[in-house]
C-alpha cells in the first residue's frame, strides 16, 4: 500500500550541507479522514549504511568494536560506545561496503556472510536505512590490525567477547547501540540455539 498520492511537497529548504544534508520540507499530508494537513519536517540525510555481526559458532564468540561517538557523548554517555562493525555505503553495494568496512575496523576478512534484514534506524528524522548482515569468522581470518582509518577520525578498539557475555552487556546497559542490540538479539533467536553457559 503506497502513500505517494497522500503527499504534496510544497517547499524544500537545505539548512546544512556539510558532513551530511539537513533539509526542512513543508508538505501537505492527506489524513485518513481525507482532510489535507500542512506539516513541516526536518530530515537528516547521511546516506544508507550496513552493519554485521561476526560470530564464531564453534567458540560461541562475537567480534565487536569500541569507539568514541560524539552524539552519544553529548546526550549523556560518558564512555566509548560498543558496536558491531558498520559503515555508510557511499556508492558501494551493502555487501561490498560491509566487507571493506569490517576489514578496516576489525582486521577480519569475512568468510560466509548473509544479509538478514533492513531497517530504518530513526525514521522520525533520519533518512538512513541500515542493511544488517551476519558472518562467520575464525581467529586466522584476521589479516590486519584493524582500528579504522585515522584520516577519518577513527580510533577503534576490537573486542572478542563470549556471546552470553555480550547479552549480559545489553542487560547491564554496557551495550546501548541499537544496531548492535538488534543483531545480538537476532543471534540469540537464530544462530545460538542452545545453552551458552560454559559453551555446553
C-alpha positions as CSV (number, residue, x, y, z in Angstrom):
1,X,0.0,0.0,0.0
2,X,1.6,3.2,-1.2
3,X,1.3,6.7,0.3
4,X,2.8,8.8,-2.5
5,X,-0.7,10.0,-3.5
6,X,-1.2,11.4,0.1
7,X,1.9,13.7,0.0
8,X,2.1,17.1,-1.8
9,X,5.5,18.7,-1.3
10,X,5.3,22.5,-1.2
11,X,8.8,23.6,-0.3
12,X,12.2,22.1,0.4
13,X,15.0,24.2,2.0
14,X,18.6,23.0,2.6
15,X,19.6,24.0,6.2
16,X,23.1,22.5,6.2
17,X,25.2,20.6,3.6
18,X,28.4,19.8,5.5
19,X,29.1,16.2,6.7
20,X,25.5,15.3,5.7
21,X,22.5,17.1,4.4
22,X,19.8,18.7,6.6
23,X,16.6,19.8,4.9
24,X,13.4,21.4,6.0
25,X,10.4,20.3,4.0
26,X,6.9,21.7,4.1
27,X,4.2,19.4,2.6
28,X,0.6,18.6,2.8
29,X,-0.5,15.2,4.0
30,X,-3.9,13.6,3.3
31,X,-5.1,12.2,6.6
32,X,-7.3,9.1,7.0
33,X,-10.4,11.3,7.3
34,X,-9.5,12.7,3.8
35,X,-8.6,16.2,5.0
36,X,-5.3,17.7,4.0
37,X,-3.0,18.9,6.7
38,X,0.1,21.1,6.2
39,X,3.2,19.8,8.1
40,X,6.8,20.7,8.3
41,X,9.7,18.3,9.0
42,X,13.4,18.3,9.1
43,X,15.2,15.3,7.6
44,X,18.9,14.4,8.1
45,X,20.3,12.6,5.1
46,X,23.6,10.8,5.8
47,X,23.1,8.0,3.3
48,X,22.4,4.4,3.9
49,X,24.6,2.0,5.8
50,X,25.5,-1.6,6.6
51,X,26.4,-3.5,9.7
52,X,27.5,-7.0,10.6
53,X,27.7,-9.4,13.5
54,X,30.8,-11.6,13.1
55,X,30.4,-14.8,15.1
56,X,32.3,-18.0,15.7
57,X,29.7,-20.8,16.1
58,X,32.4,-23.2,17.5
59,X,33.7,-21.0,20.3
60,X,30.5,-19.0,20.9
61,X,32.2,-15.6,20.5
62,X,31.4,-12.4,18.6
63,X,33.5,-9.5,17.4
64,X,32.5,-6.0,18.5
65,X,34.2,-2.6,18.3
66,X,34.6,0.2,20.8
67,X,35.0,3.8,19.8
68,X,34.1,7.4,20.6
69,X,30.7,8.7,19.4
70,X,30.3,12.4,19.9
71,X,26.5,12.4,19.5
72,X,26.1,9.8,22.3
73,X,28.6,11.8,24.5
74,X,26.6,15.0,24.3
75,X,23.4,13.0,25.2
76,X,24.9,11.7,28.4
77,X,27.1,8.7,27.5
78,X,30.4,9.4,29.1
79,X,32.2,6.4,27.7
80,X,33.2,4.7,24.4
81,X,30.4,3.0,22.6
82,X,30.4,-0.7,21.9
83,X,29.1,-1.6,18.5
84,X,29.1,-4.0,15.6
85,X,31.3,-3.0,12.6
86,X,29.4,-0.6,10.4
87,X,29.8,2.0,7.7
88,X,28.0,4.2,5.2
89,X,27.5,2.7,1.7
90,X,28.6,5.7,-0.3
91,X,28.5,4.4,-3.9
92,X,29.0,0.7,-3.0
93,X,26.6,-2.2,-2.6
94,X,25.8,-3.2,1.0
95,X,27.8,-6.4,0.6
96,X,30.9,-4.7,-0.8
97,X,30.8,-1.9,1.7
98,X,30.5,-4.1,4.8
99,X,33.3,-6.4,3.7
100,X,35.6,-3.4,3.3
101,X,34.4,-1.7,6.5
102,X,34.8,-4.8,8.5
103,X,38.4,-5.3,7.4
104,X,39.2,-1.6,8.1
105,X,37.7,-1.6,11.6
106,X,38.4,-5.1,12.9
107,X,41.1,-6.5,10.6
108,X,38.9,-9.6,9.8
109,X,38.3,-10.8,6.3
110,X,34.7,-12.1,6.1
111,X,34.1,-15.7,5.3
112,X,30.4,-16.7,4.9
113,X,28.1,-13.7,5.0
114,X,24.4,-13.4,4.9
115,X,22.0,-10.4,4.7
116,X,19.2,-10.9,7.2
117,X,17.1,-7.7,7.2
118,X,16.9,-4.0,6.6
119,X,15.7,-1.3,9.0
120,X,15.1,2.5,9.2
121,X,17.0,3.4,12.4
122,X,15.4,6.7,13.3
123,X,12.6,7.3,10.8
124,X,11.2,10.3,12.6
125,X,14.1,12.5,11.3
126,X,16.9,10.5,9.8
127,X,16.6,9.0,6.3
128,X,19.2,6.3,6.8
129,X,18.3,2.7,6.0
130,X,20.6,0.1,7.5
131,X,21.4,-3.3,5.9
132,X,22.1,-6.0,8.5
133,X,24.4,-9.0,8.0
134,X,25.8,-11.9,9.9
135,X,29.0,-13.6,9.1
136,X,31.2,-16.4,10.4
137,X,34.8,-15.8,11.4
138,X,37.7,-17.7,12.7
139,X,40.8,-16.5,14.5
140,X,43.0,-16.9,11.5
141,X,40.7,-14.8,9.4
142,X,42.3,-11.7,10.9
143,X,44.6,-10.3,8.1
144,X,45.4,-6.9,9.5
145,X,45.3,-4.9,12.8
146,X,42.1,-3.0,12.1
147,X,41.4,0.1,14.2
148,X,39.8,2.1,11.4
149,X,41.2,5.0,9.3
150,X,42.9,7.7,11.3
151,X,42.3,10.2,8.5
152,X,38.6,9.8,9.1
153,X,39.0,10.3,12.8
154,X,38.6,6.6,13.7
155,X,40.3,5.2,16.7
156,X,38.7,1.8,17.1
157,X,39.4,-1.0,19.6
158,X,38.5,-4.5,18.6
159,X,36.7,-6.8,21.1
160,X,36.2,-10.5,21.1
161,X,33.6,-11.5,23.7
162,X,31.6,-14.6,24.5
163,X,28.1,-14.4,23.2
164,X,26.5,-14.9,26.6
165,X,28.7,-12.1,27.9
166,X,27.5,-9.9,25.1
167,X,23.9,-10.5,26.0
168,X,24.6,-9.6,29.6
169,X,26.2,-6.4,28.5
170,X,22.9,-5.4,26.9
171,X,21.1,-6.2,30.2
172,X,23.5,-4.3,32.3
173,X,23.5,-1.3,30.0
174,X,27.1,-1.5,28.8
175,X,25.9,-2.0,25.2
176,X,23.5,0.7,24.2
177,X,23.9,0.9,20.4
178,X,20.6,0.0,18.7
179,X,22.1,-1.9,15.7
180,X,24.3,-4.0,17.9
181,X,21.4,-4.9,20.2
182,X,19.3,-5.9,17.2
183,X,22.0,-8.2,15.8
184,X,22.7,-9.8,19.1
185,X,19.0,-10.4,19.7
186,X,18.8,-11.9,16.2
187,X,21.7,-14.2,17.0
188,X,20.1,-15.3,20.3
189,X,17.0,-16.3,18.3
190,X,18.6,-17.8,15.2
191,X,22.3,-18.5,15.5
192,X,23.0,-19.8,19.0
193,X,20.0,-22.0,19.7
194,X,21.4,-24.0,22.7
195,X,22.6,-23.2,26.2
196,X,25.6,-20.9,26.1
197,X,26.9,-21.0,29.6
198,X,30.3,-22.6,29.5
199,X,30.0,-23.4,25.8
200,X,27.9,-26.5,26.6
